Amino acid sequence: MIGVFDSGVGGLSVLSALVDSMPEADFVYFADTAYVPYGSKSDAVIRERVIAIGNELVKRGCRLIVVACNTATVSAVRTLRAEHPDLPVVGIEPGVKPAAAQTQSGKIAVLVTESTARSERLARLIAEHASAVQVFVEPCPGWAAHVEQLALDDPALEVDARARLEPLLAAGVDRVVLGCTHYGFLRHVLQPIVAGRAELVDVAAAVARQAQRLHPHAPGRGEIQLLASAAPERLAAALPALGLSHLASRVVRTQPAAR
């Protein structure tokens, strides 16, 4: 059993990549919808939630945990690993390293939540892998909430996205890192804005490959359990709205989880 969690539905993009890589594995997906979004929460609150969720997933028999949330990773993945030193834990970080390696202009942008933007881990990631390029860190408040509300075609979102991206593109950015798993569900908004000028960089597939390396033999029935700390019924309903109908047929249980 593999546990995957996020503050809400954003991590479903990572779950989809994991299922593609390990179709026979069983997954438990935990959406912490009682506390979404994490991006505006303090590190202390996020760490408390990550430990609680990690403990819940371990109790349910998970032998590998994927932290499918950039904010949770930068704030608390080390704490989770210390809490469960014998458990493989895969985090997700903004794709600064591949973006820095691929850029032709020497300028990249990283779209993130407010919490990730101010994190020491992001600063260290940039220092380690992008010191030779210019990095623009762009907080995007409200974007994750749009995805949670399934307001994917809200005209206000496109206006805001264009207002944030156009100055970056004018500055010469040619790689735009999606630094929050929720943002993968906004490609239909972002791609037309950057088309012909920059490439979007996502790391969901890379996270799935790392999980597969750590847990190469994950026998199961290809089943998915959905857990949520609030309104679990909305989690299952979100699958078709997010273009993930192929996961719906694998769901065997949707239920609330302890807060």
PAZAPA-4460 file (N, C-alpha, C; in steps of 0.05 Angstrom, whole numbers, plus 32768, in hexadecimal, padded with zeros to 4 digits):
% residues 259
    n_x    n_y    n_z   ca_x   ca_y   ca_z    c_x    c_y    c_z   seq   type   mol
   8011   7FE8   8000   8000   8000   8000   8012   8019   8000     1      M     A
   800B   802C   7FEF   801A   8045   7FED   8008   805C   7FF5     2      I     A
   8011   806C   8008   8002   8083   8011   800A   809C   8002     3      G     A
   7FF7   80AC   7FFA   7FFC   80C5   7FEC   7FEB   80DB   7FF9     4      V     A
   7FF6   80F2   7FFF   7FE5   8106   800B   7FEC   8123   8001     5      F     A
   7FD8   8134   8003   7FDA   8150   7FFC   7FC6   815F   800D     6      D     A
   7FC7   8179   800C   7FB4   8189   801A   7F98   8186   800F     7      S     A
   7F96   817E   7FF6   7F7C   817B   7FE9   7F7E   816A   7FD0     8      G     A
   7F74   8174   7FBA   7F73   8164   7FA1   7F8C   8167   7F90     9      V     A
   7F9D   817A   7F96   7FB5   817E   7F85   7FC5   8165   7F81    10      G     A
   7FC9   8156   7F97   7FDA   813E   7F95   7FCE   8128   7F84    11      G     A
   7FB6   812B   7F7C   7FAA   8117   7F69   7FBA   8116   7F4F    12      L     A
   7FC7   812D   7F48   7FD7   812D   7F30   7FEF   811A   7F34    13      S     A
   7FFA   8119   7F4C   8010   8107   7F52   8006   80EA   7F54    14      V     A
   7FEF   80E7   7F60   7FE3   80CC   7F62   7FDF   80C0   7F46    15      L     A
   7FD6   80D0   7F33   7FD2   80C7   7F18   7FEC   80BD   7F0C    16      S     A
   8002   80CC   7F10   801C   80C3   7F06   8025   80AA   7F14    17      A     A
   8020   80A7   7F2E   8027   808F   7F3C   8018   8077   7F32    18      L     A
   7FFE   807A   7F2D   7FEE   8064   7F22   7FF8   805B   7F07    19      V     A
   8000   806F   7EF7   800B   8068   7EDC   8024   8058   7EDF    20      D     A
   8035   805F   7EF2   804F   8050   7EF6   804C   8036   7F04    21      S     A
   8038   8034   7F16   8034   801B   7F26   8017   8013   7F25    22      M     A
   800D   800A   7F0F   7FF0   8005   7F0C   7FE5   7FEF   7F1E    23      P     A
   7FF6   7FDD   7F28   7FEC   7FC7   7F39   7FED   7FCE   7F56    24      E     A
   7FF9   7FE5   7F5E   7FFC   7FEC   7F7A   7FE1   7FF7   7F85    25      A     A
   7FDE   7FF4   7F9F   7FC7   7FFF   7FAD   7FCF   8019   7FBA    26      D     A
   7FBD   802D   7FB9   7FC4   8048   7FC3   7FAE   8051   7FD7    27      F     A
   7FB7   8060   7FEB   7FA6   806F   7FFC   7FAC   808D   7FF8    28      V     A
   7F99   809C   7FEF   7F9D   80B9   7FEB   7F8E   80C8   8001    29      Y     A
   7F9D   80D9   800F   7F92   80E9   8025   7F93   8106   801D    30      F     A
   7F7B   8112   801C   7F78   812F   8016   7F72   813D   8031    31      A     A
   7F83   814F   8039   7F7E   815D   8053   7F6C   8175   804F    32      D     A
   7F55   8170   8045   7F43   8185   803C   7F38   8197   8053    33      T     A
   7F3B   818D   806C   7F33   819E   8083   7F47   81B5   8087    34      A     A
   7F5F   81B2   807B   7F74   81C6   8080   7F7D   81D3   8065    35      Y     A
   7F71   81CD   804F   7F79   81D8   8036   7F73   81F6   8035    36      V     A
   7F84   8207   8029   7F9D   8201   801D   7FB4   8202   8032    37      P     A
   7FC9   81F3   802D   7FE1   81F4   803E   7FF1   820E   8039    38      Y     A
   7FEF   8218   8021   8000   822E   8019   7FFF   8247   802B    39      G     A
   7FE9   824B   8038   7FE6   8262   804A   7FE9   825B   8067    40      S     A
   7FF0   8242   806D   7FF3   8239   8089   8010   823C   8092    41      K     A
   8014   823D   80AC   802F   823E   80B8   803D   8223   80B5    42      S     A
   8057   8224   80B7   8066   820B   80B6   805F   81F8   80CD    43      D     A
   8059   8204   80E4   8053   81F4   80FC   8039   81E4   80F7    44      A     A
   8025   81F2   80EC   800B   81E4   80E6   800F   81CE   80D2    45      V     A
   801E   81D4   80BD   8023   81C1   80A8   8032   81A8   80B3    46      I     A
   8046   81AD   80C3   8054   8196   80CF   8042   8185   80E0    47      R     A
   8031   8191   80EF   801E   8182   8100   800C   8171   80EF    48      E     A
   8002   817C   80D9   7FF0   816D   80C8   7FFF   8156   80B9    49      R     A
   8017   815C   80B0   8026   8147   80A2   802B   812F   80B4    50      V     A
   8033   8134   80CD   8038   811E   80E0   801E   810E   80E5    51      I     A
   8008   811C   80E9   7FEE   810F   80EE   7FE6   80FD   80D6    52      A     A
   7FEA   8108   80BE   7FE2   80F9   80A6   7FF5   80E1   80A2    53      I     A
   800F   80E6   80A6   8022   80D0   80A3   801C   80B9   80B6    54      G     A
   8015   80C0   80CF   800E   80AB   80E2   7FF5   809C   80DA    55      N     A
   7FE1   80AB   80CF   7FC9   809E   80C5   7FCE   808A   80AE    56      E     A
   7FDF   8093   809C   7FE5   8081   8085   7FF5   8069   808D    57      L     A
   8007   806C   80A0   8016   8055   80AB   8002   8041   80B8    58      V     A
   7FF0   804C   80C8   7FDC   803A   80D5   7FCB   802B   80C1    59      K     A
   7FC8   8036   80AA   7FB8   8029   8095   7FC8   8016   8084    60      R     A
   7FE1   8012   808B   7FF2   7FFE   807E   8003   8008   8068    61      G     A
   8007   8021   8065   8017   802C   804F   8035   8027   8055    62      C     A
   8043   801E   8040   805F   8017   8043   8071   802B   8034    63      R     A
   8065   803E   8027   8073   8054   801A   8060   806C   801A    64      L     A
   806A   8084   8020   8059   809B   8020   8064   80B0   800C    65      I     A
   8052   80BA   7FFC   8059   80CF   7FE9   804C   80E9   7FF2    66      V     A
   805C   80FD   7FF8   8052   8117   8000   804D   8126   7FE6    67      V     A
   8034   8125   7FDD   802E   8130   7FC2   8026   814E   7FC5    68      A     A
   8035   815C   7FD4   8030   8179   7FD9   804A   8187   7FDC    69      C     A
   804F   819B   7FCC   8069   81A9   7FCD   806B   81B8   7FE8    70      N     A
   8055   81C5   7FF1   8056   81D3   800A   805C   81C1   8022    71      T     A
   804E   81AA   8023   8053   8197   8039   8070   818C   8038    72      A     A
   807A   8188   8020   8096   817E   801D   80AA   8192   8028    73      T     A
   80A7   81AB   801F   80BB   81BF   8028   80B9   81C5   8046    74      V     A
   80A1   81C2   8051   809D   81C9   806D   80A2   81B1   8080    75      S     A
   809D   8199   8077   809B   8183   808B   80A5   8168   8083    76      A     A
   80B0   8165   806B   80B8   814A   8063   80CF   813F   8075    77      V     A
   80E1   8150   807E   80F6   8146   8090   80EB   813D   80AB    78      R     A
   80D7   814C   80B4   80C9   8144   80CD   80BC   8129   80CA    79      T     A
   80AE   8125   80B4   80A1   810B   80AF   80B5   80F4   80AE    80      L     A
   80CB   80F8   80A0   80DF   80E4   809E   80EB   80DD   80BA    81      R     A
   80EF   80F2   80CA   80F9   80ED   80E5   80E5   80DE   80F6    82      A     A
   80CC   80E3   80F2   80B6   80D5   8101   80B5   80B7   80F9    83      E     A
   80BA   80B1   80E0   80B9   8096   80D6   80D3   808F   80C7    84      H     A
   80E9   808B   80D5   8103   8088   80C8   8105   806F   80B7    85      P     A
   80F5   805B   80BC   80F6   8042   80AC   80E3   8042   8094    86      D     A
   80D5   8058   8090   80C1   8059   807B   80CB   806A   8064    87      L     A
   80CB   805F   804C   80D3   8070   8035   80BE   8087   8031    88      P     A
   80C8   809F   802F   80B7   80B6   802B   80C1   80C6   8012    89      V     A
   80B0   80CA   7FFF   80B7   80D8   7FE7   80A9   80F4   7FE8    90      V     A
   80B9   8108   7FE6   80AD   8123   7FE5   80AD   812E   7FC9    91      G     A
   80A0   8145   7FC6   809F   8152   7FAC   80A9   816E   7FAF    92      I     A
   80BC   8176   7F9E   80C6   8191   7F9F   80C3   819E   7F84    93      E     A
   80C1   81B9   7F83   80BF   81C6   7F69   80D6   81BE   7F57    94      P     A
   80D0   81BB   7F3D   80E4   81B1   7F2A   80F9   81C6   7F22    95      G     A
   8106   81D1   7F36   811B   81E6   7F31   8133   81D9   7F23    96      V     A
   813A   81C1   7F2B   8152   81B5   7F20   814F   81B0   7F02    97      K     A
   8139   81A2   7EF9   8136   819E   7EDC   8132   81B8   7ECD    98      P     A
   8124   81CB   7ED8   8120   81E4   7ECB   813A   81F3   7EC6    99      A     A
   814B   81F3   7EDB   8165   8200   7ED8   8177   81F2   7EC4   100      A     A
   8174   81D8   7EC2   8184   81C9   7EAE   817A   81CD   7E92   101      A     A
   8160   81D2   7E8F   8155   81D4   7E74   8154   81F0   7E68   102      Q     A
   8155   8204   7E79   8151   8220   7E70   8166   8228   7E5B   103      T     A
   815C   8236   7E46   816E   8240   7E32   8174   825E   7E37   104      Q     A
   8161   826B   7E44   8164   8288   7E49   8173   828E   7E63   105      S     A
   8176   8279   7E74   8183   827E   7E8E   8170   828A   7EA3   106      G     A
   8156   8289   7E9D   8142   8295   7EAF   812B   8282   7EB2   107      K     A
   8124   827B   7ECB   810D   826A   7ED1   80FB   8276   7EE5   108      I     A
   80E2   826E   7EE6   80CF   8277   7EFA   80C4   825F   7F09   109      A     A
   80BE   8263   7F22   80B3   824E   7F33   8099   8258   7F3F   110      V     A
   8083   824C   7F37   8068   8254   7F41   8062   8243   7F5A   111      L     A
   805D   8250   7F71   805B   8242   7F8A   8045   824E   7F9C   112      V     A
   803F   8241   7FB2   802E   824C   7FC6   803E   825F   7FD7   113      T     A
   8030   826F   7FE8   803E   8282   7FF9   8051   8274   800C   114      E     A
   8048   825E   8017   8059   824F   802A   8073   8245   801D   115      S     A
   8070   8239   8006   8088   8230   7FF8   809A   8246   7FF0   116      T     A
   808F   825D   7FE8   809F   8274   7FE0   80B2   827D   7FF6   117      A     A
   80A9   827C   800F   80BA   8286   8025   80CA   8270   8032   118      R     A
   80C9   8258   8028   80D7   8242   8035   80F5   8242   8031   119      S     A
   8103   8239   8045   8120   8235   8043   8127   821F   802F   120      E     A
   8116   820B   802D   811B   81F4   801C   811B   81FD   7FFF   121      R     A
   8109   820E   7FF7   8109   8218   7FDB   8122   8229   7FD6   122      L     A
   8129   823A   7FE9   8141   824A   7FE6   815A   8238   7FE2   123      A     A
   815B   8222   7FF2   8171   820F   7FF0   8171   8201   7FD5   124      R     A
   8159   81F9   7FCC   8156   81EC   7FB3   8161   81FD   7F9C   125      L     A
   815A   8216   7F9D   8163   8229   7F88   8182   822D   7F8A   126      I     A
   818C   822F   7FA2   81A9   8233   7FA6   81B9   821B   7F9C   127      A     A
   81AD   8203   7FA0   81BC   81EA   7F99   81BA   81E4   7F7B   128      E     A
   81A4   81EB   7F6F   81A0   81E1   7F53   819C   81F7   7F3E   129      H     A
   8199   8210   7F47   8194   8226   7F34   81A4   823E   7F39   130      A     A
   81BB   823B   7F45   81CC   8252   7F4B   81D7   8260   7F32   131      S     A
   81D8   8251   7F1B   81E2   825C   7F03   81CD   8269   7EF1   132      A     A
   81B4   8269   7EFA   819F   8275   7EEA   818F   8289   7EFC   133      V     A
   8180   829A   7EEF   816F   82AD   7EFE   8154   82A0   7F04   134      Q     A
   814C   82A0   7F1D   8133   8293   7F25   811F   82A8   7F30   135      V     A
   8107   82A8   7F25   80F2   82B9   7F2E   80DE   82A7   7F3D   136      F     A
   80DB   82AD   7F57   80C8   829E   7F68   80AE   82AE   7F69   137      V     A
   8098   82A2   7F5F   807E   82B0   7F5D   8069   82A2   7F6E   138      E     A
   8062   82AD   7F85   804C   82A2   7F95   8032   82A7   7F86   139      P     A
   8020   8293   7F88   8007   8294   7F79   7FEF   828F   7F8C   140      C     A
   7FEA   82A2   7F9E   7FD4   829E   7FB1   7FB9   829A   7FA4   141      P     A
   7FAA   8286   7FAE   7F8F   8281   7FA3   7F8E   826D   7F8D   142      G     A
   7FA4   8266   7F81   7FA3   8253   7F6B   7F9B   8237   7F74   143      W     A
   7FA7   822E   7F8B   7F9F   8213   7F95   7F82   8213   7F9D   144      A     A
   7F78   8229   7FA8   7F5C   822A   7FB0   7F4A   8227   7F98   145      A     A
   7F51   8233   7F81   7F41   8230   7F69   7F3F   8213   7F61   146      H     A
   7F55   8204   7F63   7F55   81E8   7F5C   7F43   81D8   7F70   147      V     A
   7F46   81DE   7F8A   7F36   81D1   7F9E   7F18   81D5   7F99   148      E     A
   7F11   81ED   7F90   7EF5   81F3   7F8B   7EEC   81EB   7F6F   149      Q     A
   7EFF   81DE   7F60   7EFA   81D5   7F45   7EF1   81ED   7F33   150      L     A
   7EFA   8204   7F3A   7EF5   821C   7F2A   7F0B   8220   7F16   151      A     A
   7F0E   820C   7F04   7F25   820C   7EF2   7F22   821E   7EDB   152      L     A
   7F09   8227   7ED5   7F05   8239   7EBE   7EFC   8255   7EC7   153      D     A
   7F02   825C   7EE0   7EFB   8277   7EEA   7F0B   828C   7EDA   154      D     A
   7EFF   829E   7ECC   7F0D   82B3   7EBD   7F21   82C3   7ECE   155      P     A
   7F1A   82C6   7EE8   7F2C   82D5   7EFA   7F47   82C7   7EFD   156      A     A
   7F46   82AD   7EFC   7F5F   829D   7EFF   7F71   82A2   7EE7   157      L     A
   7F66   82A2   7ECF   7F76   82A8   7EB7   7F82   82C4   7EB8   158      E     A
   7F72   82D7   7EC1   7F7C   82F3   7EC2   7F93   82F4   7ED6   159      V     A
   7F90   82E7   7EED   7FA6   82E7   7F00   7FBF   82D9   7EF6   160      D     A
   7FBB   82C2   7EE9   7FD1   82B3   7EDE   7FE0   82C3   7ECA   161      A     A
   7FD2   82D1   7EB8   7FDF   82E1   7EA4   7FEE   82F8   7EB0   162      R     A
   7FE2   8304   7EC5   7FEF   831B   7ED2   800A   8312   7EDF   163      A     A
   800B   82F9   7EE9   8023   82EF   7EF6   8037   82E6   7EE2   164      R     A
   802E   82D9   7ECC   8041   82CD   7EBA   804C   82E0   7EA5   165      L     A
   803C   82F3   7E9C   8046   8304   7E86   805F   8314   7E8D   166      E     A
   8061   831F   7EA6   807B   832C   7EAD   8092   8319   7EAD   167      P     A
   808E   8300   7EB6   80A3   82EC   7EB7   80AC   82E5   7E9A   168      L     A
   8099   82E1   7E89   809F   82DB   7E6D   80AD   82F3   7E60   169      L     A
   80A5   830B   7E66   80B2   8323   7E5A   80CE   8325   7E64   170      A     A
   80D4   831B   7E7C   80EF   831C   7E87   8101   8306   7E7B   171      A     A
   80F5   82F4   7E6B   8106   82E0   7E5D   8104   82C4   7E69   172      G     A
   80F2   82BF   7E7C   80EF   82A4   7E87   80E7   8291   7E71   173      V     A
   80F4   827A   7E70   80EC   8266   7E5C   80E5   824B   7E68   174      D     A
   80E6   8249   7E83   80DD   8231   7E91   80CC   823B   7EA9   175      R     A
   80B4   8230   7EAC   80A2   8238   7EC1   809B   821F   7ED1   176      V     A
   80A5   821E   7EEA   80A2   8207   7EFB   8088   8208   7F0A   177      V     A
   8079   81F2   7F08   8060   81F0   7F17   8067   81E5   7F33   178      L     A
   8069   81F8   7F46   8073   81F1   7F60   805E   81EA   7F74   179      G     A
   8047   81E2   7F6B   8031   81D8   7F7C   8022   81C4   7F6C   180      C     A
   801C   81AD   7F78   800E   8197   7F69   7FF3   81A0   7F5F   181      T     A
   7FE6   81B3   7F6C   7FCD   81BD   7F62   7FD0   81CA   7F46   182      H     A
   7FE7   81D6   7F41   7FEA   81E6   7F29   7FEA   81D5   7F10   183      Y     A
   7FF0   81BB   7F13   7FEF   81A9   7EFC   7FD3   81A8   7EEF   184      G     A
   7FBF   81AE   7EFF   7FA3   81AE   7EF5   7F9C   81C9   7EE8   185      F     A
   7FAF   81DB   7EE7   7FAA   81F5   7EDA   7FB9   81F8   7EC0   186      L     A
   7FC3   81E1   7EB5   7FD2   81E3   7E9C   7FC1   81EF   7E86   187      R     A
   7FA7   81EA   7E86   7F96   81F5   7E70   7F95   8214   7E72   188      H     A
   7F9B   821F   7E89   7F9C   823C   7E8C   7FB8   8246   7E86   189      V     A
   7FCC   8238   7E90   7FE8   8242   7E8F   7FF5   823D   7E74   190      L     A
   7FEF   8226   7E67   7FFC   8220   7E4E   7FF8   8234   7E38   191      Q     A
   7FDF   823E   7E34   7FDB   8252   7E1F   7FEA   826C   7E24   192      P     A
   7FEF   8272   7E3D   7FFD   828B   7E44   801B   8288   7E3D   193      I     A
   8027   8271   7E43   8044   826E   7E3F   804B   8263   7E24   194      V     A
   8037   825A   7E15   803C   824C   7DFB   804F   825C   7DE9   195      A     A
   8063   824E   7DDF   8077   825A   7DCD   808C   826B   7DDB   196      G     A
   8089   826F   7DF5   809D   827F   7E03   80AA   8270   7E1B   197      R     A
   809C   825D   7E26   80A7   824F   7E3D   809A   8233   7E3F   198      A     A
   80A8   8221   7E4E   809E   8206   7E52   8096   8204   7E70   199      E     A
   8080   81F6   7E75   8078   81F0   7E90   8087   81D7   7E9A   200      L     A
   8090   81D8   7EB3   80A0   81C2   7EBE   8091   81B6   7ED6   201      V     A
   808A   819D   7ED4   807C   818E   7EEA   808D   8176   7EF1   202      D     A
   808B   816C   7F0A   809C   8156   7F12   808C   813E   7F1C   203      V     A
   8072   813D   7F17   8062   8126   7F20   806D   810B   7F16   204      A     A
   8074   810A   7EFD   807F   80F1   7EF2   8099   80E9   7EFF   205      A     A
   80AA   80FD   7F05   80C3   80F7   7F13   80BF   80EC   7F2F   206      A     A
   80AB   80F7   7F3D   80A4   80ED   7F57   809B   80D0   7F56   207      V     A
   808B   80CA   7F42   8081   80AE   7F3E   8098   809B   7F39   208      A     A
   80AC   80A4   7F29   80C3   8093   7F24   80D3   808E   7F3E   209      R     A
   80D6   80A2   7F4E   80E4   809F   7F67   80D5   808B   7F7A   210      Q     A
   80BB   808E   7F7B   80AB   807B   7F8B   80AE   805F   7F82   211      A     A
   80AF   805B   7F67   80B2   8041   7F5C   80CD   8035   7F62   212      Q     A
   80E2   8046   7F63   80FD   803C   7F6A   80FE   8033   7F87   213      R     A
   80F0   8042   7F98   80F1   803B   7FB5   80DF   8024   7FBB   214      L     A
   80CB   801F   7FAB   80B7   800A   7FB1   80B1   7FFB   7F97   215      H     A
   80C5   7FED   7F8C   80C2   7FE1   7F71   80AD   7FCB   7F70   216      P     A
   80A9   7FBE   7F87   8096   7FA7   7F87   807F   7FAF   7F9A   217      H     A
   806A   7FB9   7F8D   8053   7FC3   7F9D   803A   7FB3   7F94   218      A     A
   8038   7F9A   7F9C   8021   7F89   7F93   8007   7F94   7F9E   219      P     A
   7FF2   7F90   7F8F   7FD8   7F99   7F98   7FC3   7F93   7F83   220      G     A
   7FAD   7FA1   7F85   7F97   7F9D   7F72   7F92   7FB6   7F62   221      R     A
   7FA4   7FCA   7F64   7FA0   7FE2   7F55   7F89   7FF3   7F60   222      G     A
   7F85   7FF1   7F7B   7F6F   7FFF   7F88   7F77   8019   7F94   223      E     A
   7F65   802C   7F96   7F69   8046   7FA3   7F55   804B   7FB9   224      I     A
   7F5E   8052   7FD0   7F4C   805C   7FE5   7F50   807A   7FE8   225      Q     A
   7F3A   8088   7FEA   7F3B   80A5   7FED   7F32   80AD   8009   226      L     A
   7F43   80BC   8016   7F3D   80C6   8031   7F3E   80E4   8031   227      L     A
   7F2E   80F1   8041   7F2E   810E   8043   7F27   8116   805F   228      A     A
   7F34   812B   8069   7F2F   8134   8084   7F15   8145   8085   229      S     A
   7F0A   814B   806E   7EF0   8159   806C   7EE4   8154   8051   230      A     A
   7ECA   8151   804F   7EBB   814D   8036   7EC8   8139   8023   231      A     A
   7ECB   8120   802B   7ED7   810C   801A   7EC8   8107   8000   232      P     A
   7EAE   810C   8000   7E9E   8108   7FE7   7EA7   811A   7FD1   233      E     A
   7EB2   8132   7FD8   7EBB   8145   7FC4   7ED5   813B   7FB6   234      R     A
   7EE4   812A   7FC4   7EFD   8120   7FB9   7EF7   810E   7FA2   235      L     A
   7EE4   80FB   7FA5   7EDD   80E9   7F8F   7ED1   80F8   7F78   236      A     A
   7EC0   810C   7F7F   7EB3   811C   7F6A   7EC7   812C   7F5A   237      A     A
   7EDE   8132   7F66   7EF2   8143   7F58   7F00   8134   7F42   238      A     A
   7F01   811A   7F43   7F10   810B   7F2F   7F09   8111   7F12   239      L     A
   7EEF   810E   7F0B   7EE8   8114   7EEF   7EEC   8132   7EE8   240      P     A
   7EE7   8143   7EFC   7EEA   8160   7EF7   7F07   8168   7EF1   241      A     A
   7F19   8158   7EFC   7F36   815D   7EF8   7F42   814D   7EE1   242      L     A
   7F31   813F   7ED3   7F3B   812F   7EBC   7F47   8115   7EC5   243      G     A
   7F3F   810A   7EDC   7F4A   80F2   7EE7   7F36   80DC   7EE9   244      L     A
   7F24   80DA   7ED6   7F10   80C6   7ED7   7F1C   80AA   7ED6   245      S     A
   7F33   80A7   7ECB   7F40   808C   7ECA   7F47   8082   7EE6   246      H     A
   7F49   8094   7EFA   7F4E   808B   7F15   7F35   8083   7F23   247      L     A
   7F1E   808D   7F1B   7F05   8089   7F29   7EFE   806B   7F2A   248      A     A
   7F04   805C   7F15   7EFD   8040   7F14   7F0D   8030   7F28   249      S     A
   7F23   803B   7F32   7F34   802D   7F45   7F2C   8032   7F62   250      R     A
   7F1C   8046   7F66   7F15   804E   7F82   7F02   8039   7F8E   251      V     A
   7F0A   802E   7FA4   7EFA   801A   7FB2   7EEE   8024   7FCC   252      V     A
   7EF8   803B   7FD5   7EEE   8046   7FEF   7EF3   8063   7FF0   253      R     A
   7EDF   8072   7FF9   7EE2   808F   7FFE   7ED7   8094   801A   254      T     A
   7EE7   809F   802C   7EDE   80A1   8047   7EEC   80B9   8055   255      Q     A
   7EE0   80C2   806B   7EEC   80D8   807A   7F04   80CC   808A   256      P     A
   7F17   80DD   8091   7F2D   80D5   80A2   7F2E   80E7   80BA   257      A     A
   7F39   80DD   80CF   7F3B   80ED   80E8   7F4B   8106   80E4   258      A     A
   7F42   811C   80EF   7F51   8135   80EE   7F67   8136   8102   259      R     A
***
